[in-house]
Amino acid sequence: MRNDISDRRAETGESQADLAAAVGVTRQTINAIERERYDPSLELAFKLAAHFDCRIEDLFDPVEADR
């Protein structure tokens, strides 16, 4: 799933570790989400959206898998 987490982090000056602490996950989880290797749970997606004061749809763009 495409996302713009790293762009939003850059705008706020946060490190992956800062964001991870703010939403209660590990830095490795944030890294995996940013690299599009891990899709967050719905709960984590809501926490990220709340942290960045936006809608989930503003952070994540679901992309159809190749068929």
N, CA, C and O atoms as a GROMACS GRO file, in nm:
protein
  268
    1MET      N    1   0.085  -0.117   0.000
    1MET     CA    2   0.000   0.000   0.000
    1MET      C    3   0.090   0.124   0.000
    1MET      O    4   0.180   0.138   0.084
    2ARG      N    5   0.066   0.212  -0.092
    2ARG     CA    6   0.146   0.334  -0.098
    2ARG      C    7   0.109   0.426   0.019
    2ARG      O    8  -0.004   0.426   0.067
    3ASN      N    9   0.209   0.504   0.064
    3ASN     CA   10   0.184   0.598   0.173
    3ASN      C   11   0.283   0.712   0.165
    3ASN      O   12   0.384   0.704   0.096
    4ASP      N   13   0.252   0.818   0.236
    4ASP     CA   14   0.344   0.934   0.239
    4ASP      C   15   0.390   0.965   0.382
    4ASP      O   16   0.409   1.080   0.419
    5ILE      N   17   0.407   0.858   0.458
    5ILE     CA   18   0.451   0.874   0.597
    5ILE      C   19   0.587   0.945   0.605
    5ILE      O   20   0.605   1.036   0.685
    6SER      N   21   0.682   0.904   0.522
    6SER     CA   22   0.815   0.964   0.532
    6SER      C   23   0.812   1.112   0.494
    6SER      O   24   0.885   1.192   0.553
    7ASP      N   25   0.728   1.151   0.397
    7ASP     CA   26   0.716   1.292   0.362
    7ASP      C   27   0.658   1.373   0.478
    7ASP      O   28   0.704   1.483   0.508
    8ARG      N   29   0.558   1.317   0.542
    8ARG     CA   30   0.497   1.387   0.656
    8ARG      C   31   0.594   1.396   0.773
    8ARG      O   32   0.598   1.496   0.844
    9ARG      N   33   0.671   1.290   0.794
    9ARG     CA   34   0.773   1.294   0.899
    9ARG      C   35   0.874   1.403   0.870
    9ARG      O   36   0.915   1.477   0.961
   10ALA      N   37   0.916   1.414   0.745
   10ALA     CA   38   1.014   1.515   0.706
   10ALA      C   39   0.959   1.655   0.732
   10ALA      O   40   1.032   1.744   0.777
   11GLU      N   41   0.831   1.675   0.703
   11GLU     CA   42   0.768   1.806   0.725
   11GLU      C   43   0.768   1.845   0.872
   11GLU      O   44   0.781   1.962   0.907
   12THR      N   45   0.752   1.744   0.960
   12THR     CA   46   0.746   1.772   1.103
   12THR      C   47   0.882   1.762   1.170
   12THR      O   48   0.896   1.798   1.287
   13GLY      N   49   0.983   1.713   1.097
   13GLY     CA   50   1.116   1.700   1.153
   13GLY      C   51   1.132   1.581   1.247
   13GLY      O   52   1.227   1.576   1.325
   14GLU      N   53   1.040   1.486   1.239
   14GLU     CA   54   1.046   1.369   1.326
   14GLU      C   55   1.133   1.259   1.267
   14GLU      O   56   1.139   1.243   1.145
   15SER      N   57   1.198   1.186   1.353
   15SER     CA   58   1.270   1.066   1.309
   15SER      C   59   1.171   0.949   1.311
   15SER      O   60   1.061   0.960   1.363
   16GLN      N   61   1.214   0.838   1.253
   16GLN     CA   62   1.130   0.718   1.260
   16GLN      C   63   1.109   0.678   1.406
   16GLN      O   64   1.000   0.635   1.444
   17ALA      N   65   1.212   0.692   1.487
   17ALA     CA   66   1.202   0.657   1.630
   17ALA      C   67   1.102   0.748   1.702
   17ALA      O   68   1.026   0.702   1.786
   18ASP      N   69   1.103   0.878   1.668
   18ASP     CA   70   1.008   0.972   1.730
   18ASP      C   71   0.864   0.931   1.697
   18ASP      O   72   0.779   0.924   1.785
   19LEU      N   73   0.840   0.904   1.570
   19LEU     CA   74   0.704   0.865   1.527
   19LEU      C   75   0.664   0.733   1.591
   19LEU      O   76   0.551   0.718   1.637
   20ALA      N   77   0.756   0.639   1.593
   20ALA     CA   78   0.726   0.508   1.653
   20ALA      C   79   0.685   0.523   1.799
   20ALA      O   80   0.588   0.462   1.844
   21ALA      N   81   0.758   0.604   1.873
   21ALA     CA   82   0.726   0.625   2.014
   21ALA      C   83   0.589   0.692   2.029
   21ALA      O   84   0.513   0.660   2.121
   22ALA      N   85   0.559   0.784   1.940
   22ALA     CA   86   0.432   0.857   1.949
   22ALA      C   87   0.311   0.768   1.924
   22ALA      O   88   0.204   0.792   1.980
   23VAL      N   89   0.328   0.664   1.841
   23VAL     CA   90   0.213   0.578   1.809
   23VAL      C   91   0.224   0.439   1.871
   23VAL      O   92   0.138   0.354   1.848
   24GLY      N   93   0.330   0.416   1.948
   24GLY     CA   94   0.340   0.291   2.024
   24GLY      C   95   0.385   0.168   1.947
   24GLY      O   96   0.339   0.058   1.974
   25VAL      N   97   0.476   0.187   1.850
   25VAL     CA   98   0.532   0.074   1.777
   25VAL      C   99   0.684   0.088   1.774
   25VAL      O  100   0.738   0.183   1.830
   26THR      N  101   0.752  -0.004   1.710
   26THR     CA  102   0.897   0.004   1.700
   26THR      C  103   0.937   0.088   1.577
   26THR      O  104   0.858   0.108   1.485
   27ARG      N  105   1.061   0.134   1.580
   27ARG     CA  106   1.114   0.207   1.465
   27ARG      C  107   1.114   0.118   1.341
   27ARG      O  108   1.092   0.165   1.230
   28GLN      N  109   1.138  -0.011   1.361
   28GLN     CA  110   1.140  -0.105   1.250
   28GLN      C  111   1.003  -0.114   1.183
   28GLN      O  112   0.995  -0.131   1.062
   29THR      N  113   0.897  -0.104   1.261
   29THR     CA  114   0.762  -0.106   1.205
   29THR      C  115   0.739   0.015   1.116
   29THR      O  116   0.687   0.003   1.006
   30ILE      N  117   0.780   0.132   1.164
   30ILE     CA  118   0.765   0.254   1.083
   30ILE      C  119   0.847   0.241   0.955
   30ILE      O  120   0.800   0.280   0.848
   31ASN      N  121   0.968   0.189   0.964
   31ASN     CA  122   1.052   0.169   0.848
   31ASN      C  123   0.985   0.076   0.747
   31ASN      O  124   0.985   0.105   0.627
   32ALA      N  125   0.929  -0.034   0.794
   32ALA     CA  126   0.863  -0.129   0.706
   32ALA      C  127   0.740  -0.068   0.638
   32ALA      O  128   0.714  -0.096   0.521
   33ILE      N  129   0.665   0.013   0.711
   33ILE     CA  130   0.549   0.080   0.651
   33ILE      C  131   0.595   0.177   0.543
   33ILE      O  132   0.540   0.179   0.433
   34GLU      N  133   0.696   0.257   0.574
   34GLU     CA  134   0.746   0.355   0.477
   34GLU      C  135   0.799   0.289   0.352
   34GLU      O  136   0.785   0.343   0.242
   35ARG      N  137   0.860   0.173   0.366
   35ARG     CA  138   0.917   0.101   0.251
   35ARG      C  139   0.813   0.015   0.180
   35ARG      O  140   0.845  -0.058   0.086
   36GLU      N  141   0.688   0.024   0.226
   36GLU     CA  142   0.575  -0.048   0.168
   36GLU      C  143   0.595  -0.200   0.174
   36GLU      O  144   0.554  -0.273   0.084
   37ARG      N  145   0.659  -0.245   0.282
   37ARG     CA  146   0.679  -0.388   0.304
   37ARG      C  147   0.582  -0.441   0.409
   37ARG      O  148   0.575  -0.562   0.433
   38TYR      N  149   0.508  -0.351   0.472
   38TYR     CA  150   0.414  -0.389   0.578
   38TYR      C  151   0.296  -0.295   0.573
   38TYR      O  152   0.312  -0.173   0.573
   39ASP      N  153   0.175  -0.352   0.570
   39ASP     CA  154   0.053  -0.272   0.578
   39ASP      C  155   0.011  -0.266   0.725
   39ASP      O  156  -0.005  -0.371   0.788
   40PRO      N  157  -0.007  -0.147   0.779
   40PRO     CA  158  -0.041  -0.136   0.921
   40PRO      C  159  -0.181  -0.189   0.950
   40PRO      O  160  -0.267  -0.193   0.863
   41SER      N  161  -0.200  -0.228   1.074
   41SER     CA  162  -0.334  -0.265   1.118
   41SER      C  163  -0.424  -0.142   1.110
   41SER      O  164  -0.375  -0.030   1.101
   42LEU      N  165  -0.553  -0.163   1.112
   42LEU     CA  166  -0.646  -0.051   1.110
   42LEU      C  167  -0.624   0.038   1.232
   42LEU      O  168  -0.629   0.161   1.221
   43GLU      N  169  -0.600  -0.023   1.347
   43GLU     CA  170  -0.574   0.055   1.469
   43GLU      C  171  -0.451   0.145   1.452
   43GLU      O  172  -0.455   0.262   1.488
   44LEU      N  173  -0.343   0.090   1.397
   44LEU     CA  174  -0.222   0.169   1.377
   44LEU      C  175  -0.244   0.277   1.271
   44LEU      O  176  -0.193   0.388   1.285
   45ALA      N  177  -0.318   0.246   1.167
   45ALA     CA  178  -0.348   0.347   1.064
   45ALA      C  179  -0.423   0.465   1.125
   45ALA      O  180  -0.396   0.580   1.092
   46PHE      N  181  -0.519   0.436   1.214
   46PHE     CA  182  -0.592   0.544   1.282
   46PHE      C  183  -0.497   0.626   1.371
   46PHE      O  184  -0.507   0.749   1.375
   47LYS      N  185  -0.407   0.559   1.441
   47LYS     CA  186  -0.312   0.631   1.527
   47LYS      C  187  -0.222   0.722   1.444
   47LYS      O  188  -0.196   0.836   1.483
   48LEU      N  189  -0.175   0.672   1.330
   48LEU     CA  190  -0.089   0.753   1.243
   48LEU      C  191  -0.165   0.873   1.188
   48LEU      O  192  -0.113   0.985   1.186
   49ALA      N  193  -0.288   0.850   1.145
   49ALA     CA  194  -0.369   0.960   1.093
   49ALA      C  195  -0.395   1.064   1.202
   49ALA      O  196  -0.388   1.184   1.177
   50ALA      N  197  -0.425   1.019   1.322
   50ALA     CA  198  -0.448   1.113   1.432
   50ALA      C  199  -0.320   1.191   1.464
   50ALA      O  200  -0.326   1.311   1.490
   51HIS      N  201  -0.207   1.123   1.461
   51HIS     CA  202  -0.080   1.189   1.488
   51HIS      C  203  -0.053   1.301   1.388
   51HIS      O  204  -0.007   1.409   1.425
   52PHE      N  205  -0.082   1.274   1.261
   52PHE     CA  206  -0.058   1.374   1.157
   52PHE      C  207  -0.180   1.463   1.132
   52PHE      O  208  -0.179   1.546   1.041
   53ASP      N  209  -0.284   1.445   1.214
   53ASP     CA  210  -0.406   1.526   1.205
   53ASP      C  211  -0.463   1.526   1.063
   53ASP      O  212  -0.486   1.630   1.002
   54CYS      N  213  -0.484   1.405   1.013
   54CYS     CA  214  -0.542   1.390   0.879
   54CYS      C  215  -0.627   1.263   0.876
   54CYS      O  216  -0.639   1.193   0.976
   55ARG      N  217  -0.685   1.236   0.761
   55ARG     CA  218  -0.765   1.115   0.743
   55ARG      C  219  -0.673   1.001   0.700
   55ARG      O  220  -0.567   1.024   0.641
   56ILE      N  221  -0.714   0.879   0.728
   56ILE     CA  222  -0.638   0.762   0.683
   56ILE      C  223  -0.617   0.768   0.532
   56ILE      O  224  -0.510   0.736   0.482
   57GLU      N  225  -0.722   0.809   0.461
   57GLU     CA  226  -0.715   0.815   0.315
   57GLU      C  227  -0.610   0.915   0.266
   57GLU      O  228  -0.560   0.905   0.154
   58ASP      N  229  -0.577   1.013   0.351
   58ASP     CA  230  -0.474   1.110   0.315
   58ASP      C  231  -0.334   1.050   0.328
   58ASP      O  232  -0.240   1.096   0.263
   59LEU      N  233  -0.319   0.949   0.413
   59LEU     CA  234  -0.188   0.886   0.435
   59LEU      C  235  -0.164   0.766   0.344
   59LEU      O  236  -0.053   0.744   0.297
   60PHE      N  237  -0.269   0.688   0.320
   60PHE     CA  238  -0.253   0.561   0.250
   60PHE      C  239  -0.334   0.557   0.122
   60PHE      O  240  -0.447   0.606   0.115
   61ASP      N  241  -0.272   0.498   0.019
   61ASP     CA  242  -0.336   0.482  -0.111
   61ASP      C  243  -0.332   0.335  -0.149
   61ASP      O  244  -0.227   0.285  -0.192
   62PRO      N  245  -0.443   0.265  -0.133
   62PRO     CA  246  -0.441   0.122  -0.167
   62PRO      C  247  -0.420   0.105  -0.318
   62PRO      O  248  -0.482   0.174  -0.399
   63VAL      N  249  -0.333   0.013  -0.352
   63VAL     CA  250  -0.301  -0.014  -0.491
   63VAL      C  251  -0.339  -0.157  -0.520
   63VAL      O  252  -0.306  -0.248  -0.444
   64GLU      N  253  -0.409  -0.178  -0.633
   64GLU     CA  254  -0.447  -0.314  -0.668
   64GLU      C  255  -0.323  -0.398  -0.694
   64GLU      O  256  -0.228  -0.354  -0.759
   65ALA      N  257  -0.326  -0.517  -0.641
   65ALA     CA  258  -0.214  -0.609  -0.664
   65ALA      C  259  -0.215  -0.654  -0.810
   65ALA      O  260  -0.321  -0.662  -0.873
   66ASP      N  261  -0.098  -0.683  -0.862
   66ASP     CA  262  -0.090  -0.735  -0.999
   66ASP      C  263  -0.162  -0.868  -1.005
   66ASP      O  264  -0.154  -0.949  -0.913
   67ARG      N  265  -0.232  -0.888  -1.113
   67ARG     CA  266  -0.306  -1.015  -1.128
   67ARG      C  267  -0.242  -1.105  -1.226
   67ARG      O  268  -0.292  -1.215  -1.250
   0.00000   0.00000   0.00000
